[in-house]
């Protein structure tokens, strides 16, 4: 289950139910390192669908926040000028699947970063390879 912040309603979290990874190929994987949330865990996987589209998966994820969080693709464990914001949320409990926009070159990114929206501080990062 994913909880989105109210002010960012442009992301359709209901699409999560319509995405299947049954025939997808795992292309990148990583484990989140959380700071300072000590009771959080999670994996990030990127799958390539048979139709060529990519899906970012947050799996075995437990992250509950009382603040707005943003998820980015980045070239480092912190945000870089080339980082791309994918969506905002407040919590994930379980798995969540997000179809990446077609114009993103997955090979250009080595990290997924979760950042606090207001303080602009990293909450977690995962090296994906």
Buried (B, 14 or more C-beta within 10 A) or exposed (E): EBEBBEEEEEBEBEEBEEBEBEEBEEBBBBEBEBEEBEEBEBBBBBBBBEEEBBBBBBBBBBBEBEEBBBBBBBBBBBBBEEBBEBBBBBBBEEBBBBBBEEEBEBEEBBBBBBBBBEEEEBBBBBBBE
